[in-house]
Amino acid sequence: MRTLNAQRIPPVSLAWVGGVAAHLPGLAFLRRLSLTLQGGLATEWQRLPLWLPVAMGSGILLYFSLRHEPDLSALWLAAALILAAVLLASRRPLAAWTLAMGGVAALGFGVAAWQTQRLPPIIDLPNKAMVVEGVVEAVDPLPEGVRVKLTRPRLSGDGPELQRNLRIRLRKKDPLVPVPGDRLRIRSLVREPAPPAFPGGWDFQRGAYFQGLGGSGFAIGPAERLGEPLPASPFAQLRGAIGARIGAEIPAGSGAVSAALLTGSQSAIPEPDMAAMRDSGLAHLLSVSGLHIAIVMGLTFGTVRFLLALLPWLALRCDGKAVAAPCSLVIGLGYVLLTGSQVPMLRSFAMAVLVTLGILLGRRALSLRALAVAAVAVLLMQPEAVTGPSFQMSFAAVMVLIAGNEWTGPFMARWRARKEWWRKPVLMLLGLTLTSILAGLATTPYGLHHFGRLQIYGVVANALAIPLTSVLVMPAGMVALALMPFGLEGLALAPMGRGVDGILWVAHTVAGWPGAALAAAPTPSWGLGLTSLGMLWLCLWQQQWRLLGLPLMLAGSLSAAWVAPPDILVSDDARLIAFHAPQGVYLQRGSGASSLVRESWLRSWAEEGAIPVPLQGQTPDGVLDCTATVCRFQPRPDGPVALLLRSVKARGREASPAIQAAPHCGEAVLMLSPEPIRGRCRGAAEVDRFTVWRNGPHAIWLEAGGPRIVSDRDWRGRRPWVPPPPRAAWEQPAAQ
């Protein structure tokens, strides 16, 4: 434990607590507690800045949790609190830090609101086929065909330019090969971003809003190039050229994975390979992040120093580190821009800048302070990133690894000091295993929350695949990029392809083991918050009280068991209606229903598959009893009943009879239907096609006091990325 230095550490004024306790009989423990807190805070004083990004992230999360759009007054509050903290810093340091934390939280809230309001509004796309014209900003290769992102698009050719991009998948056999800068005309069917699959699910519309995406769809006719290509982003053109060169040298899935590592585009990876990478716990290798930039910059650093060492005259007259560090930084920046400046890369590059400065100044390069600075930089540039798995998993993994190095550093140093030859390889193996375990433990809560999957053998897969990536795949890829201007990239892409083959072999092998990926109930948001707070408490403090983070992490990890999942889910178009029972999930599925929504529902219930709702008869567990026109759902004996009303198919050209509520009054507390329900029953709620059309997907709990119904609109409220409630034709204002 570090000794207290009164010259360096400001006094923490909690003595008033002890003073009060001294005059209250029986409360002497308060005095002891105050003395303990004073000593603990004074000893941890140098660690308080590490909590600033936590405060900023909390403010951002508070902003995104609201159901209405706030104004920018939080920025004024932030300025006032931070100014007050500066003025009090010398006299009341603890009060100053309290104000600073509040000010930084308000700053995060205000920055998130400002970033949201400066973006263009969402667009209303017509529900019909139309001609779209736009300039190609990016081309994403797919396993079959390509997808283009059009910027400055126009609808019907002569409409105004839209302020948001459109993403369109071209037909498989379209002869046109688009490149960035092309102006295309495409007859297509484009839809707005889909709402969450269920209330509280991942918000696709919010993600699209901050990506500048207005909609996506597919072409129903051939694409037509209009005129000469316009100037495009050089990095977009370079990504396309590199992907084409790799595809020509490395076939099939290995080529797509190689392109993902060098350009950041994963769209061409075949689904079986992607599924194997996910189930084996290797999907993080496809997301260009800290591991990749560390390899790139480390190779550059070592290569430059090696080349300098070959020139003794120069090596004696300049500091090799001072030359190699900026060179590695420039190459790292180029790699970040080439791979699309994704959130893990921004975090990693911010860390790399601080590491480089540490090397140049002779200071400790990798630390929690550097991570905190990187987190603040990312949060200020992309506040929405804090809600996504990429930010959460990457920062959690790096934080735990740095803290783990602080804990194990003395042991490793003593082990390394011994001179036996076998200690070094054992230490390397131990370090690799410990890194995989710590990173896996750090990211597991976030993987459960976002994906509902638990990769059992991830440590084994990573122990095999990470060395292959670090020693062969990425170095060969960097050499291939250097040789591409000379047309000699094949010399390096061949070994890179072999290495990627090895990674895919590991992924498919491990994913095929029994129980490799288990469906698990997703951790609720508040449970993830508890886990995150416990992890932060454990890693950011140094004293024994950091162990209080362990029960918080345990409570967060078990939180899924305390949350009752919904009994019924209804999709936003009512084509999917699912009933959750102890024996599994029963699914009513209409034509054209979304497979993505179905998979999201199954993950939320920790189920691997669904059973179709029977057309006639009773299910084996007795929770569903169906006739041709109605299904009776009772998930618990003597519990509330819900009815699924179904239309009877008409013969010939006759219209199907309307679904009527009246014949079923008094039979249930809830009536469901994929079609509109005519009429109402007293004491029975209704969720039909019109209900979800207005308010989005619904989650329903059949409780003893009646059904609890939560719609997506109830959950998200009125935010800039949430489309307003639709209006029927008879509700539209009359034309002037």
Phi, psi and omega in degrees: 000138180287144178282155182279128179245106184293339179284333185260326190256122181296150177293142178255112190273083170246013185296334181299330178295314179295324179297317177295318182296329182296335182262004180245110181298139178085357181245031180296335180297334177296323179295316178297321179296318181295321178295321178296316179295320178299311180295319181294313180294323179295319180291326182268009188304321182288349180265351183301322179301339180294341181271355179297313177296333176295317178296317180296315178297325178295319177297320179294316179297323176298319179299314183286346179276348182290158177254008175217164183267120180278171175271191185262018182295340179298331178294322177292320177298319179299315180299318181294315181293318180293320177297316178298322178297319179297318182291330182267355190303319185279332185261320182230076187298321180293317177297322179297318179292323177298315178294322180296319178297316177296320179295319179291323175298317177296325177296316177299316177301312183292321179296319178298317178295319180294316179298323180293315186285341180276350180276153179293152182290163176293159183248153179258110183265139178293146182272061180197165176293145182205164176268128180244132174241140179186170180263132181289119176266325181209150177239121180251113175291141178245165175307328175224106179093195180223163176232137181245146172253119183260128175256153184052048184286155173237141177264139180062018173081319186246009179282174178290155177293131177280150181273358180237154182281159173237144179243123186230131175271123180284162179294150185302320185259021179293123183288341183288135177251098185286151174228154177305133182105342178294142169260120186244151169241124186225126170278120191211168174244113186241137180237155174292159178305142183289149174287174174303151180295333178204159180303124183093356178282179181299133186269094179295324182292323177293318177299317179294325180300314182280343174275356182076019183265130180262339181175172179212159181184204184219153180280142174245010177208170180291146176282144182237129178276133182249112174068196181278149178298145175271159177302134182239170178301129180298328180287326175296317178296319181294320178300316179297317181294318180295317178300320179294318179297318180294317179299330179286336184258325184241120186278163166052219187297325179297321177294320179294320178293319178299318178296323178297322181290330185259340181237347180086359182263118180259002190294336184270357183288126179300147184300320178300320178292319179297318179296320179295320178296320179294310187289337178269354181083020182252007183298334181295337178293335181278337179270109184300122187209211187299320180301315184291315181290330176295320178294314182299310183288326177295318177297317179297315180300312181293322181295316180296317179294324178295317179295322177295323180294336177286347179244086186304321182300317180286322182296328179283344187250358177217155179279116182301321179296320182295334178272317186289324183297309177297325178298316179295326179294319179295314179296320178297319177298318177299321179293321177299313181293323181295322184268010171095009175053050179284163186304312179301326179290321178297316177299314182295320181290322175300319175297319182296322177299315180292322177297317179298316177298321178297320178297316182293327182266359180072025180257169176297125190281312188251117184209168177293331176295318177298320178296321179296318178297318178297320180296317179298319180298315180293318181295325178289324181280318183225074183300332181293344183296335185295339181275350188260158181294329183298308179298311186297314184288319183292315180290323178297316181297313182294320179299314181293323179294318179293315178296321177298323177294324176296320182288317186267354184305310181301318179297314180298322180295318178295321179294320182289335183290336177290153189257000181299141186295330187280349184292322183296310178296324177295320179296320178297315179295319179296318179296318179295317180295316180296321178298315180297319181293313182295315180296321178295317178295324181291323186268344183302315180301323181284325175296320178295319182294316187271329189239344179063031180230144179237114180272108188287321187256026182299325181296317180295313181298317180291324179297332178270322189275325183295314176300323178296320178293317186286322188270327187242305192295303183292317175301317178296323178296319178295320177296321179298318178298321180292331182271348184300321178300339181258002180072019184251018185297337181301331180298326181263332181290333178298307176294329177297316178298321177297319178296318178294323174303318179296319179296316179295325177297315177300316182298311182293323180294310182293320179296336179276352178291151181300131178067026183298320180228114183256139173286131181226148179298127181298142176291131177294165184300317181292328176292320176296324176297318177298315179299317181296317179298317178297319179295317178297316180299320181290324187268328188272333176270166180241338183280176184297335181293349176297337180293346174296344176291336183295312177296329176295317178296320179296316179297318178295322181293330181267002187296332181298331180287344182262002183248124178280121178289157180295150177279331185221139172234140179232130182285170185290345176247005179064011177282345175236126173227123185240142179242125181262124181230164180304331182273354181146197183246131175253132190236125170264116187236124176266171180293140179079012181290151184281124175290328179296318178296316179302313181296322179296319178297314181298320178296321181294334178261003181057044179243148180271334182205174182231153179254131179297142174295129184293148175287325179216148171096188187247145176286158182303327180274354175079006182281338178238131177228113192242146163243186182295333187246347183210143173239132179259120183246121178223094187290338182229138179303137181063014178265178180299157183243140172241147179245133171258113182264129183236146180276153177267129180296130180279158178271142177061228183264007180291145178283144177294141180295146180294149179277123184252138178278329189306317183297347186245011180299137179086355183268339187204165177267352182211138174239131180240151174196142172284355178243166176297140177259127179268132178085171180221158176239137178293132178086004180233125175280157180231137172227109182230194183300319180291325181299311181285333176299322181278319193240006176081189182299154183236145169242136188227132173248126177271095183257165185299326181275004182126168182288137172258116187245126178236123177262163177298324179292324174299320187287315187266335180073208182252097178239162183300334181267358180263119179299145178293162179301135179290157178240139179291167184301323182284351178266351182290145177294145181291145179293140180277000000 
